[in-house]
Amino acid sequence: MKVTLEGIKDKAAFAAAGVTLPKYDVAAVQQYSREHPVWLHFGAGNIFRGFVASLQQTLLDEGLQKSGIQTLSAYDGAIIDDVFGPHDKLTLEVTLLPDTNVELKVIGSVVHGYKLNGSAPQDETEVKELMCNPSVQMVSYTITEKGYAIRGIDGKYLEQVEKDIANGPKEVRHAMSWTASLLWDRYQAGAYPIAMVSMDNCSHNGDKLKAAVLEIAQAWQQKGFVDAGFIAYLQDKSKVSFPWTMIDKITPRPDASIAQLLKEKGIEDMDPIKTARGSFIAPFVNAEKPQYLIVEDIFPNGRPPLEKAGVLFTDGAGVDLCERMKVTTCLNPLHTALAVYGCVLGYERIAAEMDDPQLVALVKKLGYDEGLKVVDDPKILNPRDFLTEVIEQRLTNKCLPDSPQRIATDTSQKVTVRFGETLKNYQKKGLDATQLIALPLAIAGWMRYLLALDDDGKAFTLSDDPLLSDLQAKMAGIEFGKPETVGDKLHPILSNATLFGVDLYSIGLGTKVEDLFKEMITGPHAVRQTLIKYLG
C-alpha cells in the first residue's frame, strides 16, 4: 500500500490495516481549493500536519468545508519536495496510545505546498495570487518561536531581515517579511479583511506576529515602498486581526520504529528523512492523542467552524490565561527541564526520564509547588487537572517516541517564556523568588547542558539553537572538574533580561544559579548528586 492518491483507492487494503481514509474526494478538494482558497499556513512541520491539518480534515469529512489548507515554506522546502510531492500532499497520522495501540488516519486536507525560499519563482507568484483572493479567511503559523524574531540578541536586525527591508516587499525571504509582503499585495488588491493566526508556543503569539510585521512595514514606509494607508490597514482589527492562541499536542520527530510498524502493516515508503537544514520529516506524523487549541475569536473575514472539530474559542483574556497556564507552568517548563537534564544524564526518551525519581521530583516541584502558585485559573481548563494529566499520563506515555534532544532545540528562544514569565509573576505578586528550588535548578541545568559534556564528563552533541555559538563563547574557559574556572563567565548570560525576562541577579537568583552550576561541574556524577541534594 502507498499513501498516494492512487494508492488510497485500494480502500479494502487500508481498512484491513486499520487505516481511516478521507471521506471526501481528495483530488476534487485539491482542485477546488486552488480556485477558492480559505486557509494558508506557514510551516508544514509535524504539529501542523499532525494536529492543525487534522482539524480541517474533520470538517471536510463532515461536509462542513469544501476547501483545504495551502502550506507555505519560507525556510526548508524539503518537506514539499521529499514528502508532499511523492505522496500527493497526503500525510499518515499515527496516534500513539498509552496502551501501545495506534490509530492510523490519512490526512488529505493539505491541498498544496509552496516554497517561498527563493527556489521556486512560480510558487511565489501563485501564493501572491492566492493571497489577493477575497475568499481567504486566515493565514496561520507553526514556525516555532524563533520564526518571529527579526532582531538578534544584540538588538540589530537579522541579516536576512535587513536585506528584506532594503529590497522592499517585492523581494523577501524571512517569514515575517513574506507576511508583510503578502499583506501588502492583499491591501493593494482591495484591502480585504483577513485573520493572521500564530499557533506557536509564544506568550501573546498574535502580538509577536503583529509587532514583527508592522515593524517591517513601517520600515518600508520610511523607504517609500508602501503608503500610510497600508500601515492603517495593518492596525485596523476590522481589517487585519492577530488573534492570540494556545496550542498543545506533543508531536515528536518521526521515529524509525513507527516507520517499521507501518512497513509491517504493508504501508510503503514511510522512512524518516533528515533534511540538509537539520529538520526531521517523514510521510507520517507520530503524536499523542491529547490535544488543545484555544483561539481568540477575532476573524474579520469569517472562519471555518473549527469549534466543531474541538477548538475552543474565547476572548483574548481567556486565551492569555490558558496560554500562560500551559506555556509558563503546566507543560513547557517541565519539558525544557527534562530536555536539558535528559541530554546530560544520557536519556533518549522523555518517558524514560519519568522513571527517574529525581527528575520526577524536579518537574513536580516545578509545576505543583512553584508554578501553580502564580497561575490564574482560566476556567476553560483547570490548571491542576491539566498539570496532573501532563505528569501522570502524557510525559509517561512510553509509546510516544519523544526525545530530550528534540525538545532541547532552540532553548534560548524558549526560556524567556517558560521560566521568565513565572519569575516576573513572583515579582508582581510580591513573592520571594530566592526561595525557589526547581526553577533555578532548571536554569542551572541548561547552563550545564551548554558545556556539551554528560554527567560522566563525556562529550555529546548539542541540539540546534540560534544563540549556541554566542552562549558557548561566553562560557569559554569553564573546565569540567574545576568550578573555580567559572569566575564571572555566567554573569552576562544570567543578567540578560532578553533571555530570561528579568535580570536574575536583580531578583536574587543569579548567584544561586551560579552556585548550583558550580556544584554540577565538580566532577563525574556531580549533576546527579546535586539533584539528590536538593530534591531527595
PyMOL commands that set and color helices and strands:
alter all, ss='L'
color gray80, all
select helices_A, chain A and resi 7-9+11-16+26-35+46-61+78-84+121-131+145-148+159-167+175-190+205-222+228-235+256-264+306-309+316-330+332-344+350-353+357-374+383-394+404-407+411-413+415-418+420-428+433-435+438-449+468-474+483-485+491-494+497-500+510-520+526-535
alter helices_A, ss='H'
color red, helices_A
select strands_A, chain A and resi 19-20+39-42+69-73+91-96+102-107+110-115+138-141+194-198+240-241+245-248+273-274+280-281+284-287+292-296+312-314
alter strands_A, ss='S'
color yellow, strands_A
deselect
rebuild
show_as cartoon
